[in-house]
């Protein structure tokens, strides 16, 4: 598979992984629809592109998941078709469960889970009618295992795995592919924007996030997995990738290791 002349709709495209993925997709010849809540930053991403006419912008607020059908109609009209949807939008968390208000728990699920599911379901009839399509979901390593300070974030990512694993089986006969991408630490602003217990952003960079993979390197790895139509891929450092296998085969060992993590 090649991205040449494919139409790709990418959410969370205004910064970090999304921005790097947008630029890499364009370098590989794709036509691109970029979305996030921040139109100004989307315009800045488009300004970086050598061929800005190949980039269209649709503002999307994943919390407003009741209007996704209208957005899908608009997106299809921009290039006349959509081949791939990359669900990359989301928000993280840095707070103990005991200190986290239910409104914060619900916001994490509205953005990370319900918004992603609603957009994918709104596009699904179009893919089904065409008998082709590819849905990509950027989840997290904590979608495979839970760690301190990320209880509801991890829960929302686990929920994505449950939903899209089920969906993959349901739409197999329609020639629609589902790929789950699980990042480890990537050097983005995710920890700066992460919600604390009262819903305010953390406004500081985690050390492990700062030392994570470069977003452009991650984007290349992710697009390679999408080309291969993988069901699931973990992209991160050695310890993050190892933790997924330890969780599967030695869960008690991993539980002991996670308890020893510094809760900071």
ZIMO-V481281 format. One record per residue. RES is the residue in one small letter. SS is DSSP state (hx for helix, st for strand, lp for the rest). OMEGA is omega in whole degrees, -180 to 180 (999 if undefined). D_CENTER is the distance of its C-alpha to the mean C-alpha in whole Angstrom. Layout:
RES/SS/OMEGA/D_CENTER, RES/SS/OMEGA/D_CENTER
This chain:
x/lp/177/21, x/lp/176/21, x/lp/-179/19, x/lp/178/22, x/lp/173/23, x/lp/175/19, x/st/-176/18, x/st/175/14, x/st/-173/12, x/st/175/9, x/st/-177/8, x/lp/-169/7, x/lp/-172/10, x/lp/-178/13, x/lp/171/12, x/hx/-179/11, x/hx/-178/9, x/hx/179/8, x/hx/180/12, x/hx/179/13, x/hx/178/11, x/hx/-178/13, x/hx/179/16, x/hx/177/16, x/hx/178/15, x/hx/177/18, x/hx/180/20, x/lp/170/20, x/lp/-178/21, x/lp/163/19, x/st/-164/19, x/st/168/16, x/st/-177/15, x/st/-176/13, x/st/167/12, x/lp/176/12, x/lp/-172/15, x/lp/-177/16, x/hx/-179/18, x/hx/180/21, x/hx/175/18, x/hx/177/17, x/hx/178/20, x/hx/177/20, x/hx/180/18, x/hx/-180/20, x/hx/179/23, x/lp/-172/22, x/lp/179/22, x/lp/-180/25, x/lp/-176/25, x/hx/178/24, x/hx/178/25, x/hx/-178/22, x/st/175/20, x/st/-176/19, x/st/170/18, x/lp/175/17, x/lp/179/16, x/lp/172/14, x/lp/-176/14, x/lp/177/12, x/lp/-179/15, x/lp/-170/17, x/hx/-180/16, x/hx/-177/20, x/hx/-176/20, x/hx/-179/17, x/hx/178/20, x/hx/179/21, x/hx/179/18, x/hx/178/18, x/hx/179/22, x/hx/-178/21, x/hx/-180/19, x/hx/-177/21, x/hx/-174/24, x/hx/179/23, x/hx/-179/23, x/lp/180/24, x/lp/171/22, x/lp/180/18, x/lp/-174/17, x/st/171/14, x/st/175/11, x/st/178/7, x/st/-178/5, x/lp/-178/3, x/lp/178/5, x/lp/-179/6, x/lp/-176/9, x/lp/-173/11, x/st/173/15, x/lp/179/18, x/st/175/21, x/lp/180/23, x/hx/-177/23, x/hx/-178/27, x/hx/-173/26, x/lp/179/23, x/lp/-180/24, x/hx/178/23, x/hx/177/22, x/hx/176/19, x/hx/-178/18, x/hx/178/18, x/hx/178/16, x/hx/179/13, x/hx/179/13, x/hx/-177/14, x/hx/-171/11, x/hx/-175/8, x/hx/-172/10, x/hx/178/13, x/hx/179/11, x/hx/179/9, x/hx/-178/12, x/hx/179/14, x/hx/180/12, x/hx/179/12, x/hx/178/16, x/hx/179/17, x/hx/-173/16, x/hx/179/18, x/hx/177/21, x/hx/178/21, x/hx/-177/20, x/hx/179/22, x/hx/180/25, x/hx/-174/24, x/lp/174/24, x/lp/180/21, x/st/-178/17, x/st/177/14, x/st/179/11, x/st/-180/8, x/st/176/5, x/st/-179/3, x/lp/-179/5, x/lp/170/8, x/hx/178/12, x/hx/165/13, x/hx/178/11, x/lp/-179/14, x/lp/-179/17, x/lp/178/17, x/lp/-179/19, x/lp/175/21, x/lp/-176/19, x/st/-171/16, x/hx/-178/18, x/hx/173/16, x/hx/178/12, x/hx/-180/13, x/hx/-180/15, x/hx/179/12, x/hx/173/9, x/hx/-179/13, x/hx/177/13, x/hx/179/10, x/hx/180/12, x/hx/-178/15, x/hx/-172/14, x/hx/170/13, x/hx/177/15, x/hx/-179/18, x/hx/-180/17, x/hx/180/17, x/hx/-177/20, x/hx/-172/21, x/lp/-179/20, x/hx/-176/22, x/hx/178/25, x/hx/176/23, x/lp/178/22, x/st/-177/18, x/st/173/16, x/st/178/13, x/st/175/11, x/st/-179/9, x/st/-175/7, x/st/178/8, x/st/164/9, x/lp/178/12, x/lp/177/13, x/st/-174/12, x/lp/178/15, x/lp/179/13, x/lp/-175/14, x/hx/-180/12, x/hx/177/15, x/hx/-178/17, x/hx/-176/15, x/lp/-179/15, x/st/171/17, x/lp/-172/20, x/lp/-180/22, x/lp/178/24, x/lp/178/21, x/lp/180/21, x/st/180/19, x/lp/177/20, x/lp/174/21, x/lp/-178/21, x/lp/173/19, x/lp/179/19, x/hx/-178/21, x/hx/177/19, x/hx/-180/16, x/hx/-179/19, x/lp/-178/20, x/lp/-179/17, x/st/173/16, x/lp/-178/16, x/hx/-179/13, x/hx/176/15, x/hx/179/16, x/hx/-178/12, x/hx/179/12, x/hx/179/15, x/hx/-179/14, x/hx/-179/11, x/hx/175/13, x/hx/178/16, x/hx/178/14, x/hx/177/13, x/hx/-179/17, x/lp/180/18, x/lp/178/16, x/lp/175/15, x/lp/-176/15, x/st/178/13, x/st/174/13, x/st/-179/13, x/st/-178/12, x/lp/177/14, x/lp/-176/18, x/hx/-176/21, x/hx/178/21, x/hx/179/17, x/hx/179/18, x/hx/-176/21, x/hx/179/20, x/hx/180/18, x/hx/177/22, x/hx/178/24, x/hx/-177/22, x/hx/-172/23, x/hx/-179/26, x/lp/-173/27, x/hx/-180/26, x/hx/177/29, x/hx/-180/28, x/hx/179/25, x/hx/177/26, x/hx/180/28, x/hx/-178/26, x/hx/178/24, x/hx/-178/27, x/lp/178/28, x/lp/177/25, x/lp/180/26, x/lp/-179/25, x/lp/999/25
